[in-house]
């Protein structure tokens, strides 16, 4: 199979999960200027799992309220619209991910923790570097490795060979994928993102987060996901199946215009938010 056939492969998978309706509805509503807290609350209330997660987060020790908050609209005001969008995406994506049935070689819980860790680290990097719309970078980080899940589910035999090659050679997974499949998870993942009609900048974050294609245009959003991925691997936030920590591309660090003194804050903040997020997520 050649890279040019990836779109046809994605389109041929009839049972491929789609993004949950609640996320699509919320994304559209948040782009409407006159949307109200009540309208947002009504959409979230359609999904019991998401509603419960919103209330669980707002009543966690992070916010420290003495009285339990049970009103969804008040919870939305406290958390803020960007945080709500991230939370809905994370919960919705977790439900989507659980629909995949990868082989035994794939660590689903480790994958989800890694995806969450990358999303959080990339968002903290974006906020520290004053990048516009850090919530979009959270989305890119959350979905950056979605192609691995497709390979593990629909190309399970080849995926076992990929895992074995990574173990044996110490290669990064995209290198082993190219050797065995002829394409890699960033190509598959970005093709899926197109099928899901996600914004182009999110597709780009998925497609280029390894910065292995020297011809790609490096953006701050891609740089944040690239470095966020390295941070969460180095801090053992879950597992994407990699056996070594990738080297940060110097140009990615330079384009964000960050200082080394910023790194300590980024690591501490990312670790704190990751631990809080994982403690509120149930892996069942």
Protein Blocks (a to p, Z undefined) as FASTA:
>chain_A
ZZklmmmmmmmmmklccddfklmmmmmmmmpmkbcfklmmmmmmmpmklmmmmmmmmmmm
klopabdcfbfklmmmmnopklmmmmmmmmmmmmmmmmpccdfkbcfklmmmmmmmmmmm
mmmmmmmnopghkllmmmmmmmmmmmmmmmmmmmmmmmmmmmmmmmmnopafklmmmmmn
opafklmmmmmmmmnopafklmmmmmmmnopafkbccdfklmmmmmmmmmmmmnopajeh
iabdcdddfklmmmnopafklmmmmmmmmmmmmmmmmmmpccZZ
